[in-house]
């Protein structure tokens, strides 16, 4: 999908940057001036400081930072489906692909409609307690259920259902439910597979499973239900490493594919396989 699908009615752009990163701030101000010269209003602020009011009437988000900065920014603008241009100041840059030296070229490509965006699956996550919804989260990479990090050598117990059909009882340090985009994030560190981002799938990756036969799974998007079994330890759920909450015995976590995608810009010479080789030092 190209920028021409998004740029027709853009009146305001939000430019976020990694807090306390001088080079990223400098780049963000430069992006602001480029849009201002083309009659488009903008605002510049650290990703951590974005509020709901800051995204009113915003038709485009530009992130100057790394993948972490982008995930923080998305956490602030969800549930809106706004196209995002990522200017890379991080170390990996699986999500934020455009190098800083191509900033002007990328902005001009957006304005003339030729910048390419790819849709990325996101997850709707809802926690139910005694049948009542108590928390709603959205994630691009993954939902993680895990024990408190300060408690060592303790597994947690989870029952997982796929469309109300029992899948398995997991005993592990935790469970990651990831998207294909998230396959190169926490899931990969926990031994999960790399999945091409345009594949329609959920990735279930147990963290240090107690039973060797509990391996990562790739399944079609479904209604995934995870029930918290009785246990004497604190466990938490988080979305993309943020928005965590403590879970209780008997809580149920429902995870579904979100109806709206996130649209991320890709580099001007986009080649996923080349990115994979480069980032993983193959």
N, C-alpha and C positions, 0 to 999 in steps of 0.2 A: 504494500500500500504506500502511495506516495503523498508527499506533503500537500499536494493539490487538493486532497480530500479534506484537509484540515485548515488550510491557511486562508480560505475565502473570507471568513468573518472574524479573523483574529483581531481583537482590539486591545488586548492586554496580555502580557507575558510575565510569568513569575520566574525569577532567576535565583536559584538557591546555590549555596556554596558551603564547603566544609568549614566549620567554625574554627577560627584561629589559624587558618591557612592563608597566608598573605598572597601567594601566587593565585590561589583559587579565587580570592576576593578580587584581585586585579583583573582576572579573566571575566568574572561576573560583571564587573563594571564596564568592561569592554563590550560584552554581549549587550548590555543595557543600551550603550551608545549606538550600536549597530541597528537595533530595533527602533530606537528613538529617531534616527535619521530617516527611517522609513515610515514614520508617523504612527508607530505602535507604542503605546504606553507600557511601561514596565516597572517592576519593583525588585529590589535586591535584598536578600536577607539570608542569614544562616539557616540551614535546613532544620536545626533543632528549634528554632524560634517561630516557625510557621504556625499560624492559627487558621481556624476555619474561615475567619473573615478575610484572610489574605488571599484566598483562592476564589473569592467572588468575582465572577465575570472573567476569569482567567481561561484562555483558550489554548495556552501552551506553557509547558514548564521546561526550563533549561537548568540542568544540574552541572555544576562545576565542582568536581570531586572524584571520588571513587565509587565502587559498588555500594559501600556502606552509606555514603552520603545519599545515593539514589534511593536506597531502601528506607532511610529515615524520611526523606522527602515524600515518597509514596505513602508512608504511614500517616503523614499529615494531610495528604490530599484525597486518600480513599474516603468514600467510595466513588469519587468522580473518575470518569474515564477520559483523562486528558493526555494528549500525546506528549512524550518526554524526549528531549534531546540531551544526551549525556556527553559532556566534555571531560575527558579522562585526566585526572590528576592523581589517581590511585596506583596500586601496584599490579593488580590483576586485570580488572576492567573487562570481565565477561559481559557485564550489563552496560557499562559506560564505555562506549567503544571509540568515540571520535577523539583523536589526539588533539592536544591543545593547539598545535601548529595549524590545524585545519578549521579553527573556530570560525573565522570569517567566511571561508568557503562553505561551511555547513549552514551558517545563518543565511547566506545568499541562496543556497540550494533550497532551504525551506521557503524562502520568500518567493522563489520562482517556481516552486511546486515540485522540484525534482528530488528532494531529499527523501530517502526511503525509510519507512517505519515497518516494523514487524509486530504482529500481535503476539502477546505472551499470555498464556493461561494464568489465572489467579484463583485463589481458594477462598470460599466462604467458610468460616469456622464459627460454630455456635456451641456454647457450653450450657447444658441443662442440669439443673439441680432440683430434685424432687419434681420433675416434670415441667419446671418453669425455666425459661431462658434467662440466664444471668450475665452472659457476656457474648458479644459478637465481635469477631476479628476478621480481617482480610489480609492475605499474604500473597506475595509474588513467588517467593522461593519455597517456603515450607511452613508447616505447623509442627512444633516439637513438644512432646510430652516427656518430661524427664524428672528425675529426682533432684532435690536440692544439691547443688555442687559441693556444699560443705560436708555432706554425708558420704563417707567413702565405703566402697565395697558392699553396697546394698542394692539389690535389684528391686524393680517394681513390677506389679502384676496388672496386666491389661487384657481385656477381652475385646476382640475386633470382629465386627460384622460387616459384610459387604452386601448392600441392599437387603438388610435384615437376615441374611444367611450367615451363620457362624463361620468365621474363617479360622481363628486360632486364639489360644490363650498365650500371650507373650510374657516371658520373664526376661527382663533385660534392664539395662540402665535407663532405657527410654525408647521412644519410637518416633521416627521422623516420617511425616507424610509430605512428600515433596511434589513439585511440578517438574516438568522437563527443564524449565529454566533453572530451577533449584538443584538440578542433578549435579551441577558443578560447584555447589556450595556445601553446606553442612553435611548433606547426605553423602557426598563424595568422600569427605573426611572420615565418615563412619563406615566406609566400605561399600557404599551404594554404587550403582552403575551410572555411566554417563549416557544421557538420553538426548537425542537431537531435539532442540527447542520446539520445532513445529509438530512434534508428535503429540497426539491427544492421549495423555495417560497420567495416572497417579503412580508415585514411587513410594513404596513402604520399606523403610530401612530401619531394622532394629539396631539399637546402640548397644554394643557389647552383649549380645544375647547369651542367656544362661545355657540354652540348648543349642548345640552346634547346627542342628537341622533348621533353625529359624534363620532363613536367608532373606535378602532383599527381594521384593516382588515388584513387578511392573504390571499394573492392572488398568482396565478401562475406567474412565471417570464414572463415579457411582455415588450413592449415598453411603458414606463410610461412617460407621458408628463405633466409637471406642468407649468402653465402659471401664471405670476405675474400680478395681476390686479392693476389698478391705486390706489395709496395710498400715503399719506403724511408722510411717515416714512421710515427710512433706514432698509432694510432687507438684509440678507447675506446667502450665501450657504457655507457649509463646508463639508469636507470628513473626517470622523473619528476625528472630532474636529480640523482639520488642513486645510491648503490650502484654506482658506476662500476668498471670493470675494463679493463685494457689487453688489446687483442685482438692475435693473431698471424696471420701469413700462413697461410691454409688453415683458420682457425677457421670454424665454421658456427654461426650464430645461428638458432634455431628459435623462432618466435613463434606462439602460438595464443590463441584466446579462452579465458579462464579459466572454469571451470565455475561458480564462485561470483561473484555480483555484490557490489558495495559498495552499501549503502543509505544515501543521504544525505537529510537532512531538507530540506524546502523551506520558503520563507517562508509565513506564514499567509495571504497573499493572492497565492499563487504564480501567475505569468504569465510563461512563458519568453520570449515575444516582447517583453514590456515590459522584462524584465531585459536582453535583448539590445540594445534601443534605448537603455536607460539607460547600460549599461556601455560601449557603443561610441560614445556621444554622437551618435546619429543624430537 
